Amino acid sequence: MHLHDLLRAWRDEVVAPYPNLAVADGEDRGLPNSVLLDRERITIPARLRRDEREVTKATLIPARHQPGRPATDDVLDELESGLDLVLPRPLELMFRLHDGGIFYIPNLPEVVDPESHGLRLLSASETVQAYQEIVGGVRDTLSELDPDDSDLERIAGRFGARGDGREALVAELDAVQAGAETGLGMIPLVRAPGTRNYIIYVPHAGREGRVGFAFSDAGYLPEDTMEYAFEGLEGWLMAVLKSRACRRIILT
């Protein structure tokens, strides 16, 4: 499906009057048992991520969306300045739909702090703050590893970067190791609830970039490419729509 078709479907979902949140089995922490009883059950399709091999059973609960206002040109200019990167077109279009927001928020009185269960897309200002945290973590990790050029190539390969993309990412990692505070192609999208982990977009990975986790306890560097499981922002958006933001697939 073309990116514009996906964004149109995403927008239709955001304005839908009665969205649902899919709570996967085993991912119901913090939800009262009464919330999950006698509710519709669904099966989430397998292979929404490259590392998903089995279908996921989930319970649907009523939800709501709380999107941010569309980002202005000035906001996007400040974001690009803060990252020292040109925003990939898919991300720019996302911000032009809404500057962050919380989606798939449980809409039930029994759920305490329902916002903590939602899918929280970072705003432009939050993206810059998260980006600074990630770059600092990567720099500290590289300082401990003291990698040479071949090591940096292997690290870039873990992101799924190949060819010119790998060369570009190696150059950016080398610059960060030397003290650069911007210019690294790792753009945070979502902060996982209650953690310092981020779902990030890596423009250099694969043909259309790749979306996956940056784990704080690993210095925001992946152990292997399985941690970067969605092919492009399109693949990630498709997974969000197909899974109704299933907690296991999107947030774990």
Secondary structure, 3 states (H helix, E strand, C coil): CCHHHHHHHHHHHHCCCCCEEEEECCCCCCCCHHHHCCCCEEEECCCCCCCCCCCEEEEEEEEEEEECCCCCHHHHHHHHHHHCCCCCHHHHHHHHHCCCEEEEEECCCCCCCHHHHCEEECCHHHHHHHHHHHHHHHHHHHHHHCCCHHHHHHHHHHCCECHHHHHHHHHHHHHHHCCCCCCCCCEEEEECCCCCCEEEEECCECCCCEEEEECHHHCCCCCCHHHCCEEHHHHHHHHHHHHCCCHHHHHC
